[in-house]
Amino acid sequence: MYSSLQIPGSARQFHDRIYAGDIIRIAELPAMTALVALTRVWLEDALHPWAPPEIHRYLSHDEQTLRFAQCQNAFARSKEVREHWRAVVESLGLAADALACDRLHLRFQPHREPRQSMPRARTTATIAFHRDTWGSNLYAQTNWWAPIYPITTGRTFALYPHLWQQALRNCSADFDMRAILERSHRAGRNAVDADEAIPHLLEAIDPQQGVAVDIAPGSLIAFSGAHAHAGVGNSTGLTRISFETRSVLIDDVLAGLVAPNIDGHAPWRTPGLFRRMSDTRRLNEILGCGFIKPYRRPQNR
């Protein structure tokens, strides 16, 4: 499933491959290893006295939801974390002034017994099948994902590369990102649960056709936000903790160099969620538009 990446790379070649549907694995990257080490120290301090992958054994669901939200917010605000992520990006030959990124996100997926039913809190839920572009309408978007602690094929997420060019019925046409952002601004990110935060599939697919991502800490993968993907239900006995973010090459947004829109119909586009890495200026200001703007699907896509 993966392509390999030679370092240093070409930003143009890298993004062309992403827009063509390549799923790129970068193995044992020193800058990513440093980010993983920093994050582990930070988590082990924040969740002391419990080992982070075992945290679900000691806290109730409500306690996990609160603690994980605190960790996510502090992680996203950390200047040191941002500096380490910039070092990762620059080690791949990508310039910080050419790239805009969204929130740096820690994902927690606690162990659940197979038949255990829990509230779908945004901080703990296994994310349902989706394409990111169903909600964002940013087809120049690259998704980045990496484990912080070791994973297995039962404690990860799955990609569906065979669906790259297959249109799927989904509810993106009725997905109101503006309302979700307004609600998050008023009441906090976790006021929107996991099922409200993304558009959903409206037809049956075989989950066995998903390819579970299994990479070691210190490695990461990059793929288009237009790729279909979903969390794998975790009943492995350990909490999965992973890092993720999304980026766009600013010049490609301006020039319309993007992945294909196969089946996205959402009415809004969300450039304001991204900030230029070099100076944190919002992408919508660079583009000269609103934080969120109406989107009309081009007739030839």
Buried (B, 14 or more C-beta within 10 A) or exposed (E): EBEEBEEEBEBEEBBEBBBEBBBBBBBEBEBBBBBBBBBBEBBEEEBEEBBBBBBBEEBEBEEBBBBBBEBBBEBBEBEEBBEBBBBBBBBBBBEBEBBBBBBBBBBBBBBBEEEEEBEBBBBBBBBBBBBBBBBBBBBBBBBBBBBBBEBBEBBBBBBBBEBBEEEBEBBBEEBBBBEBBEBBEEEEBBEBEBEBBBBBBEEEBEEEEBBBBEBEBBBBBBBBBBBBBBBBBBEBEBBBBBBBBBBBBBBBBEEEBBBBBBBBBBBBBBBBBBBBBEEEBBBBBBBEBBBBBEBEEEEEE
